[in-house]
Amino acid sequence: MAFFNQNSFTIAAAASLLALAAFLLRDGVRGSDLMALGALALGLGLAFLLLNPGASTLTEAEVVQARIGAGVPVLLAFQSVY
């Protein structure tokens, strides 16, 4: 699925914020509307920070094999620019 990539969450979050802003602010600006937009923006920002994968700390194949052999769950993700 080439459509879903590392930018999908960011695009979906921006679209959600714009859609909610258009829906809530159609009758004018109210305090509760701004609080709802702020809460959604904060929630999406926290989700992005928590779910954003970072660089792996396991760089040696022997360490990964030792962890797998010890029964420790290891998530392997392979990436390529091609």
Backbone hydrogen bonds, N-H to C=O, Kabsch-Sander energy under -0.5 kcal/mol:
donor,donor_aa,acceptor,acceptor_aa,energy
4,F,1,M,-0.6
5,N,3,F,-0.6
8,S,5,N,-1.5
11,I,7,N,-2.3
12,A,8,S,-2.6
13,A,9,F,-2.6
14,A,10,T,-2.2
15,A,11,I,-2.3
16,S,12,A,-2.2
17,L,13,A,-2.3
18,L,14,A,-2.4
19,A,15,A,-2.5
20,L,16,S,-2.5
21,A,17,L,-2.5
22,A,18,L,-2.4
23,F,19,A,-2.2
24,L,20,L,-3.0
25,L,21,A,-2.3
26,R,23,F,-0.6
27,D,24,L,-0.5
28,G,25,L,-1.2
34,L,30,R,-1.9
35,M,31,G,-2.1
36,A,32,S,-2.0
37,L,33,D,-2.3
38,G,34,L,-2.4
39,A,35,M,-2.5
40,L,36,A,-2.2
41,A,37,L,-2.6
42,L,38,G,-2.6
43,G,39,A,-2.6
44,L,40,L,-2.7
45,G,41,A,-2.3
46,L,42,L,-2.5
47,A,43,G,-2.4
48,F,44,L,-2.2
49,L,45,G,-2.2
50,L,46,L,-2.6
51,L,47,A,-2.5
52,N,48,F,-1.3
59,T,57,T,-0.8
64,V,60,E,-1.6
65,Q,61,A,-2.5
66,A,62,E,-2.2
67,R,63,V,-2.1
68,I,64,V,-2.5
69,G,65,Q,-2.5
70,A,66,A,-1.4
71,G,68,I,-1.2
72,V,67,R,-2.1
76,L,74,V,-0.6
77,A,75,L,-0.5
